[in-house]
């Protein structure tokens, strides 16, 4: 009997810690920009740099930054969601889902995927 590969829920969250707006603010302050993706064992290991069955859930966390030339900085955090955990209501990902796609594809939030 073949075993189905396990899917893992990974939550990606977006913050904008570097803001070069006139008032230092961001229209997304206070919102929960989060997306959950279902990842295979292989994708999970790639995202978290070689996670194994001996890895503790709390260790499955990773952060990437994306810097633009105008001074804005995005921070994307990924964490493995424990089974049964209910997540807060999300406000989407503010149009920056392409960073998650790039992380899953290349390991970096850069190089927007256009195809």
Helices and strands as residue ranges (DSSP letters): E 8-18, E 34-39, H 41-47, G 57-59, E 61-67, E 73-80, H 97-106
